[in-house]
Amino acid sequence: MKNSTILRVMILGAIAIIGIIGVQAYWVVSTWNVNEEEFDKKINLALYEVACSLVELNNGELPPRNIVNRRTSNYYVVNIESEIDANSLEYFLQKEFEQLALYVDFEYAVYDCTTNEMVYGNYCSYSPGVKKDLELGNLPKDDKFTYYFSVKFPTRSSYLFGQMQLSIFFSSILLVVILFFAYSMFVILRQKRLSELQKDFINNMTHEFKTPISTIKIAADVFLKNASVQEDERLYRYARIVREQNQRLNNQVEKVLQLAKIERGNFELKKERIPLQEALNSIVNSTVVKVEKKGGELKSYINVEGVAILADRLHFTNILHNLLDNAIKYCKDVPRLTLRARARDGEIQITIIDEGIGIPKEHLGRVFNKFYRIPTGNVHKVKGFGLGLFYVKNICDAHGWRIRLDSQEGRGTCVHLLIPEAQSSPRVHWRRFWQRAQLSFRRLTARA
């Protein structure tokens, strides 16, 4: 993954996380404010009803204003201008709170004008075991009124938090998501660093291989040209083996270097107009020798006369050789291949068909991945690094070509390469027009 892609992912992810946190925080604060306002309204209503009940009990009247007064967030003073019976007060308080479903702990006190002190009433709890953790009894007097009582709610905050369980639950989920995102970014960055170290190691290793490979090639060529070696059949065979294996190693190193260029983004294609008929015939002629050595057969049906494609000649021949080599390597007993090429509707379709071992269906989607090889246990009859089809796919993508692979296990594989046509001679266009006209005429005659 490119640095710019990772940076974009991190920035967009951070923006999304900040946005989600902002929305969640706003939701939590709004929920708290709504619950707090609702709580205050219920308390005011309940205390007003208690005041009415007490006044009615004493056959008195309520003051015209300032009946229920909120002094702090959890402390209320109720002015009734009438004597208060503590036992009746507790009964009325519990009754009104329960009618409004306010099951919240409270304590109350009544002002005694003779002693000018607040006489503590009682602590009424709906939550056993909570009292020991609270500071109780601090109910200050009020200098503005003569007959009044006060009510305090020590567990107000806990009650409001209890009303926000859903908000707290979703906030916890959000926290887990944020932690997971941070961990994912850490893993991605670590994997990228390890991947870059691996790429640097492979690139440095392959570059270091180039010098000894070139030296071995020169030494093998000199060895093969020596008259004494040519006379000794055994030495000559070994010298040829050294040169062939050295060339094979050089091809693998070149493939790794080309793939490294593609991944770094500094890969450039040297496109030119390639006559397709000539190029395919050359590839078939060089491949048929390998096939016949193994006792196999290569059939070719190339019908692209006068057709040209715009492509990098080296890479175009390389990908076709790769596909044909795979068809040869993964045969059953002897290779039996078919290469077809035809131009149709401004597009060239090159098809390579083999009757080999095929590819299991579950592996078809991954054969173009780098270093991927179909699992065969500890037995590897066909050697390789899993770079061939990865190279083919990248070259096709670089050219804007399409490649499709169909296969059935035990029945063979069919590879379709679809290439836009670059240029055709006028003679080819007239021939195609004439062929289509003849086909249309035959169809009309048959219907008549």
C-alpha positions in Angstrom: 0.0 0.0 0.0 1.3 3.4 -0.9 2.2 6.0 1.7 -0.3 8.5 0.2 -3.1 5.9 0.5 -2.2 5.1 4.1 -2.1 8.9 4.9 -5.5 9.4 3.3 -7.0 6.4 5.2 -5.6 7.8 8.5 -6.8 11.4 7.8 -10.3 10.3 6.7 -10.5 7.8 9.7 -9.4 10.5 12.1 -12.0 13.0 10.7 -14.7 10.3 10.9 -13.7 9.4 14.5 -13.7 13.1 15.6 -17.1 13.6 13.9 -18.5 10.5 15.7 -17.1 11.6 19.0 -18.5 15.1 18.6 -22.0 13.7 17.7 -21.8 11.2 20.6 -20.7 13.9 23.1 -23.5 16.2 21.9 -26.0 13.4 22.3 -24.7 12.5 25.8 -24.8 16.1 27.0 -28.2 16.7 25.4 -29.6 13.5 27.1 -28.1 14.7 30.5 -29.7 18.1 30.1 -33.1 16.6 29.1 -33.1 14.2 32.0 -32.0 16.9 34.4 -34.7 19.3 33.2 -37.3 16.5 33.5 -36.1 15.6 37.0 -36.3 19.2 38.1 -39.9 19.6 36.8 -41.0 16.4 38.5 -39.5 17.4 41.8 -41.1 20.9 41.6 -44.5 19.3 40.8 -44.2 16.7 43.6 -43.1 19.3 46.2 -45.9 21.7 45.2 -48.4 18.9 45.6 -46.9 18.1 49.0 -47.2 21.7 50.0 -50.8 21.8 48.9 -51.5 18.6 51.0 -49.9 20.1 54.1 -51.7 23.4 53.8 -55.0 21.6 53.3 -54.3 19.4 56.3 -53.9 22.6 58.4 -56.8 24.4 56.7 -54.4 27.2 55.6 -53.5 28.8 52.3 -50.3 28.7 50.2 -48.3 31.9 49.7 -48.9 33.6 46.4 -45.3 33.0 45.2 -41.9 31.4 45.9 -43.4 28.1 47.1 -40.7 25.7 45.7 -37.2 27.1 45.6 -34.2 25.4 44.2 -31.1 26.4 46.1 -28.6 23.9 44.6 -28.7 21.2 42.0 -30.1 18.7 44.5 -31.4 20.9 47.4 -34.9 22.4 47.5 -36.7 24.6 50.0 -40.5 24.7 50.1 -42.3 27.7 51.7 -45.8 27.0 53.0 -46.3 29.7 55.7 -48.0 27.0 57.9 -47.0 24.6 60.6 -45.6 21.3 59.4 -46.1 17.9 60.9 -42.9 15.8 60.2 -44.8 12.5 60.0 -47.3 13.8 57.5 -44.5 15.4 55.5 -42.6 12.2 55.0 -45.8 10.4 54.0 -46.8 13.1 51.5 -43.3 13.2 50.1 -43.1 9.4 49.5 -46.6 9.4 48.0 -46.0 12.2 45.5 -42.6 10.9 44.4 -43.9 7.4 43.8 -46.9 8.7 41.8 -44.4 10.4 39.5 -42.1 7.3 39.4 -39.3 9.2 41.1 -37.7 6.3 43.0 -34.8 8.4 44.2 -33.3 8.6 47.7 -34.0 11.8 49.6 -33.7 13.3 53.1 -35.7 16.1 54.6 -35.6 18.6 57.4 -38.1 21.1 58.9 -37.3 24.6 60.1 -38.0 25.3 63.8 -38.5 29.0 64.4 -38.1 28.6 68.2 -34.6 27.4 68.0 -33.8 28.9 64.6 -32.4 25.6 63.4 -33.3 22.9 60.8 -34.7 19.8 62.6 -33.5 16.8 60.6 -36.3 14.5 59.6 -35.2 11.2 58.0 -33.4 9.6 55.1 -35.7 7.7 52.8 -33.9 5.2 50.6 -35.0 3.1 47.6 -31.5 1.7 47.2 -30.3 -0.3 50.3 -26.6 -0.1 50.9 -26.0 3.3 49.3 -26.4 5.4 52.4 -22.9 4.5 53.8 -21.2 6.2 50.8 -23.1 9.5 51.1 -22.6 12.7 53.1 -25.9 13.3 54.9 -27.5 15.8 57.1 -26.2 19.0 55.5 -29.5 20.8 55.0 -28.9 24.6 55.6 -31.6 26.9 56.7 -33.1 29.8 54.7 -33.5 33.3 56.1 -36.3 34.4 53.8 -39.1 32.2 55.1 -40.7 31.3 58.4 -42.5 28.1 57.9 -40.7 25.8 55.4 -39.1 22.5 54.9 -36.2 21.4 52.8 -35.6 18.3 50.7 -32.2 17.1 49.5 -31.4 14.3 46.9 -28.0 12.9 47.7 -28.1 10.3 44.8 -29.4 12.7 42.2 -26.3 12.3 39.9 -26.5 8.5 40.2 -30.2 8.6 39.4 -29.6 10.7 36.3 -26.8 8.4 35.1 -29.1 5.4 35.6 -31.5 7.1 33.2 -28.8 7.4 30.6 -27.8 3.7 30.4 -28.4 3.5 26.7 -26.2 6.5 26.0 -23.5 5.1 28.2 -23.7 1.8 26.4 -23.3 3.3 23.0 -20.5 5.5 24.2 -18.7 2.4 25.5 -19.1 0.8 22.0 -17.7 3.9 20.4 -14.7 3.8 22.7 -14.1 0.2 21.7 -14.3 1.1 18.0 -11.8 4.0 18.5 -9.4 1.6 20.2 -9.9 -1.0 17.4 -9.2 1.7 14.8 -6.0 2.8 16.5 -4.9 -0.8 16.8 -5.7 -1.4 13.1 -3.6 1.7 12.1 -0.7 0.4 14.3 -0.9 -3.0 12.6 -1.1 -1.5 9.1 1.9 0.8 9.7 3.9 -2.1 11.2 3.0 -4.4 8.3 3.9 -1.7 5.8 7.3 -1.1 7.5 8.0 -4.9 7.4 6.9 -5.0 3.7 9.2 -2.2 2.8 12.1 -3.9 4.6 11.3 -7.1 2.7 11.2 -5.2 -0.6 14.5 -3.4 0.1 16.1 -6.7 1.0 14.8 -8.5 -2.1 15.9 -5.6 -4.4 19.3 -5.3 -2.8 19.7 -9.1 -3.0 18.7 -9.2 -6.7 21.0 -6.4 -7.6 23.9 -8.1 -5.8 23.1 -11.3 -7.8 23.5 -9.5 -11.1 27.3 -9.3 -10.9 28.0 -13.0 -10.1 25.4 -14.0 -12.7 27.1 -12.0 -15.4 30.5 -13.4 -14.3 29.2 -17.0 -14.4 27.7 -16.4 -17.9 31.0 -15.1 -19.3 32.9 -18.0 -17.7 30.4 -20.6 -19.1 30.6 -19.1 -22.6 34.4 -19.2 -22.5 34.3 -22.7 -21.2 31.9 -23.8 -24.0 34.1 -22.3 -26.7 37.2 -24.2 -25.5 38.2 -26.9 -28.0 39.2 -29.4 -25.2 35.8 -29.0 -23.6 33.9 -29.4 -26.9 35.8 -32.7 -27.5 34.9 -34.0 -24.1 31.2 -34.8 -24.2 30.8 -35.0 -20.4 32.5 -31.6 -19.8 30.5 -30.0 -22.6 27.2 -31.2 -21.2 28.1 -29.9 -17.7 29.1 -26.5 -19.2 25.8 -26.3 -21.1 23.9 -27.1 -17.8 25.8 -24.3 -16.1 24.9 -21.8 -18.8 21.3 -22.9 -19.0 20.8 -22.7 -15.2 22.6 -19.4 -15.1 20.2 -18.0 -17.7 17.3 -19.4 -15.8 18.5 -17.6 -12.6 19.1 -14.4 -14.5 15.5 -14.5 -15.9 14.1 -14.9 -12.4 16.2 -12.0 -11.1 15.1 -9.8 -14.0 11.5 -10.6 -13.3 11.9 -9.6 -9.6 13.5 -6.3 -10.6 10.8 -5.6 -13.1 8.1 -6.3 -10.5 9.9 -4.0 -8.0 9.8 -1.2 -10.6 6.1 -1.8 -11.1 5.4 -1.6 -7.4 7.5 1.5 -6.9 5.5 3.3 -9.7 8.5 4.2 -11.8 7.7 1.5 -14.4 7.6 2.8 -18.0 6.4 1.0 -21.1 8.1 1.5 -24.4 5.1 1.1 -26.6 5.4 0.6 -30.3 3.3 -0.7 -33.2 3.7 -4.5 -33.3 2.4 -6.5 -36.3 0.5 -9.2 -34.4 0.7 -12.1 -36.9 4.4 -11.9 -37.1 4.9 -11.6 -33.3 2.6 -14.6 -32.5 4.2 -16.8 -35.2 7.6 -16.1 -33.7 6.4 -17.0 -30.2 4.7 -20.2 -31.4 7.9 -21.2 -33.4 10.1 -20.8 -30.3 7.6 -22.6 -28.0 6.8 -25.6 -30.3 10.4 -26.8 -29.8 9.9 -27.1 -26.1 6.6 -28.9 -26.6 7.9 -31.4 -29.1 10.9 -32.2 -26.8 8.3 -33.4 -24.3 6.4 -35.4 -26.9 3.5 -32.9 -26.9 1.6 -30.9 -29.5 1.0 -27.2 -30.0 -1.8 -26.1 -32.3 -2.1 -22.6 -33.5 -5.0 -20.8 -35.2 -3.8 -17.2 -35.8 -6.1 -15.1 -37.9 -4.9 -11.5 -37.4 -3.3 -10.7 -40.7 -2.8 -6.9 -41.1 -3.6 -6.3 -37.4 -1.3 -4.4 -35.1 -1.3 -3.6 -31.4 0.3 -0.8 -29.5 2.5 -2.4 -26.8 5.9 -2.9 -25.3 7.3 -5.7 -27.4 9.5 -7.1 -24.7 6.8 -7.4 -22.1 4.2 -8.6 -24.6 6.4 -11.5 -25.6 7.3 -12.2 -22.0 3.7 -12.5 -20.8 2.8 -14.9 -23.7 5.9 -17.0 -23.0 4.9 -17.1 -19.3 1.4 -18.3 -20.1 2.7 -20.9 -22.6 5.4 -22.1 -20.1 2.7 -22.5 -17.4 0.6 -24.6 -19.8 3.6 -26.7 -20.5 4.7 -27.1 -16.9 1.3 -28.0 -15.6 0.4 -30.6 -18.1 -0.7 -34.2 -17.2 1.6 -36.5 -19.1 2.6 -34.6 -22.3 1.6 -31.0 -23.1 -1.2 -30.5 -25.5 -1.8 -26.8 -26.2 -3.8 -24.6 -28.5 -3.2 -20.9 -29.2 -6.0 -19.0 -31.0 -5.9 -15.3 -32.0 -8.6 -13.4 -33.8 -9.7 -9.8 -34.2 -13.4 -8.9 -33.6 -15.1 -5.6 -33.1 -11.9 -3.6 -32.7 -10.5 -6.0 -30.1 -8.0 -8.9 -30.4 -8.7 -12.0 -28.4 -5.7 -14.3 -27.7 -6.7 -17.6 -26.1 -4.3 -20.2 -24.7 -5.9 -23.6 -24.0 -4.3 -26.6 -22.3 -5.4 -30.0 -21.3 -3.4 -30.0 -18.0 -4.2 -30.6 -14.4 -6.3 -27.4 -14.1 -6.9 -25.2 -11.1 -9.3 -25.9 -8.2 -12.2 -23.4 -8.1 -11.3 -22.1 -4.7 -7.9 -20.9 -5.9 -8.9 -19.2 -9.1 -9.4 -15.8 -7.5 -5.9 -15.8 -6.0 -3.6 -17.1 -8.8 -2.7 -13.5 -9.8 -1.5 -12.6 -6.3 2.2 -12.1 -5.7 4.1 -15.2 -4.4 0.9 -17.2 -4.5 1.2 -20.9 -5.5 -1.6 -23.5 -5.3 -1.0 -25.6 -2.2 0.3 -29.1 -3.0 1.5 -30.1 0.5 5.2 -30.7 0.8 5.5 -31.9 -2.8 6.5 -29.2 -5.4 6.9 -30.9 -8.8 6.9 -27.5 -10.6 9.5 -25.1 -9.3 8.9 -21.3 -9.1 8.3 -18.3 -6.9 4.7 -17.5 -7.7 5.6 -14.4 -9.7 4.7 -15.5 -13.3 0.9 -14.7 -13.2 1.5 -11.7 -10.9 3.8 -10.3 -13.6 1.4 -11.1 -16.4 -1.5 -9.3 -14.5 0.6 -6.2 -13.8 1.8 -5.9 -17.4 -1.8 -6.3 -18.7 -3.0 -3.7 -16.2 -0.2 -1.3 -17.3 -1.3 -1.7 -20.9 -5.0 -1.5 -20.1 -5.6 -5.0 -21.3 -8.0 -7.5 -19.8 -7.1 -11.0 -18.8 -9.5 -13.8 -17.8 -8.8 -17.3 -16.6 -11.2 -20.2 -16.8 -10.2 -23.6 -15.4 -11.6 -26.9 -14.2 -9.6 -29.2 -12.0 -8.4 -32.2 -14.0 -9.6 -30.9 -17.3 -7.3 -28.0 -18.2 -7.1 -24.2 -18.2 -8.2 -21.5 -20.7 -6.6 -18.0 -20.6 -8.2 -15.2 -22.5 -6.2 -12.1 -23.3 -8.2 -9.2 -24.7 -6.3 -6.4 -26.4 -7.6 -3.2 -28.1 -6.6 -3.1 -31.8 -4.2 -0.3 -32.6 -4.2 -0.3 -36.4 -5.4 -2.4 -39.3 -4.8 -2.1 -43.0 -7.7 -1.0 -45.3 -7.6 -4.4 -47.0 -8.4 -6.1 -43.8 -11.4 -3.9 -43.1 -12.8 -4.5 -46.6 -12.3 -8.3 -46.2 -14.2 -8.2 -42.9 -16.9 -6.2 -44.4 -17.2 -8.6 -47.3 -17.3 -11.6 -45.0 -20.1 -10.1 -42.9 -22.0 -9.2 -46.0 -21.7 -12.8 -47.3 -22.9 -14.2 -44.0 -25.9 -11.8 -43.9 -26.8 -12.8 -47.5 -26.6 -16.6 -46.6 -29.0 -16.0 -43.7 -31.5 -14.1 -45.8 -31.3 -16.8 -48.5 -31.9 -19.6 -46.0 -35.0 -17.8 -44.6 -36.4 -17.4 -48.1 
